[in-house]
Amino acid sequence: MSARLDPHGQPVARFNRSRLTDRAIDELVGLCKGVLADGVVDENEAKFLANWMQANREARDRWPANVLFPRIREMLEDDVLDADEQAELLDLIIDATGGGLAPTPEDGSMSTALPVCAPAPEIEFEGFTFCMTGKFASGTRKECQAQVVALGGSCKGAPSRAVDYLVIGTIGSTDWIHSTHGRKIERAVQLREEGSGIHIVAEEHWFAAVKGAAQ
């Protein structure tokens, strides 16, 4: 069995594969942000993104490529990207990259909205476990965790099968491995795909539930 080779023709060591995949995801996020620069996604740009993901399997099998790739391929089945599909794809890429929002100077990026559950689930607190990621417009992460505990819930530092909700803060964290998302989001998406039952929700939806439960 022949060894896998990187783009430079060198064998890919197992411990380097994750790093190469991270770089590919970062490149994809950068390409998507470039596509958004003029506020329009045309047919040629959609085909370019599809071809790039087709050629970069490591990235294609990871989130957010594993959502973008099949959607774009479906849109291009007839080799045409009509106006409705252009608008839908634009929204999809904005959600994937946070590209439609301007971050403040101290923040690296706005958080992705793509992986949140749709429709948004009802959020319960008593006896349920939460994990937080990103920076929160409604307070510090510790303050947000304290609100969960005050309502009868509990918090964990990382997504697992014991976690019921991953809450994504509105503002991207400079600590995220990628500019728009990090390992917690990747892990939660994987767990959801495996049927764990974890819900991924945006800070806005979570905060509304907090306010409703406190009344």
C-alpha positions, -999 to 999 in steps of 0.1 A, spaced: 0 0 0 16 33 -11 20 61 14 -2 92 11 16 123 -2 11 159 6 9 187 -21 47 187 -21 50 150 -29 62 141 6 47 113 27 20 125 51 27 115 86 -4 107 107 4 134 132 7 160 104 -27 152 88 -47 172 113 -25 202 108 -28 200 70 -66 197 74 -67 227 96 -48 247 70 -72 236 43 -102 247 64 -85 280 70 -79 284 33 -116 275 25 -128 301 50 -105 327 34 -118 318 -1 -154 321 11 -147 355 26 -131 366 -7 -162 355 -25 -183 376 -2 -162 408 -9 -186 421 -35 -218 409 -18 -226 385 -46 -219 348 -53 -220 341 -91 -219 309 -110 -182 309 -116 -174 315 -79 -198 286 -69 -181 263 -94 -146 274 -81 -156 266 -45 -171 232 -55 -140 223 -75 -117 233 -46 -136 212 -22 -136 183 -46 -99 185 -49 -93 189 -11 -109 158 4 -95 164 39 -113 197 41 -144 184 23 -151 159 49 -148 184 78 -172 211 88 -181 235 74 -171 221 40 -192 189 46 -222 212 46 -212 236 19 -200 210 -6 -232 189 -10 -254 221 -11 -233 237 -38 -232 205 -59 -269 202 -56 -274 237 -68 -250 231 -98 -266 198 -109 -280 216 -140 -248 235 -144 -266 268 -138 -268 289 -106 -301 309 -109 -309 340 -90 -327 322 -61 -298 298 -57 -273 327 -57 -292 343 -29 -294 311 -10 -257 303 -14 -248 339 -4 -267 334 29 -252 300 34 -216 313 30 -223 343 53 -236 319 79 -205 297 75 -180 325 79 -197 353 98 -188 373 67 -219 395 68 -209 411 101 -181 435 110 -161 425 141 -147 450 165 -109 456 163 -102 434 193 -121 404 179 -107 382 152 -140 375 135 -177 371 140 -189 336 148 -204 312 123 -241 307 123 -242 277 100 -242 248 125 -271 259 147 -301 236 148 -330 247 126 -356 250 137 -341 262 170 -350 238 198 -368 247 230 -341 252 257 -346 238 292 -323 244 321 -333 222 351 -312 191 349 -296 199 315 -260 204 307 -245 233 286 -212 240 270 -202 276 259 -179 286 231 -169 320 217 -173 354 233 -207 365 244 -224 398 238 -246 393 269 -217 390 293 -185 371 301 -185 333 297 -184 329 335 -214 352 338 -233 332 312 -224 299 329 -236 314 363 -270 321 347 -273 285 336 -264 272 371 -289 297 387 -316 282 365 -308 246 376 -285 236 348 -248 227 348 -219 235 325 -190 215 310 -158 227 293 -162 206 262 -189 190 241 -196 153 249 -225 129 249 -233 142 283 -239 177 270 -273 188 259 -266 222 244 -236 239 228 -241 277 229 -222 297 203 -213 333 214 -221 360 189 -185 372 188 -158 349 175 -129 340 199 -93 348 190 -85 314 206 -105 295 180 -83 272 158 -101 287 127 -112 323 124 -149 315 125 -151 284 147 -131 261 169 -127 225 181 -159 227 203 -181 235 173 -164 208 152 -169 182 179 -205 192 186 -213 189 149 -197 154 148 -216 143 179 -249 156 164 -242 136 132 -235 105 153 -270 109 169 -259 121 203 -289 145 207 -267 176 214 -283 208 203 -263 237 188 -278 270 195 -269 307 190 -264 331 219 -294 351 209 -318 321 212 -301 310 245 -304 345 260 -341 347 251 -346 314 269 -327 327 299 -348 358 301 -380 338 297 -371 313 324 -361 341 348 -396 357 346 
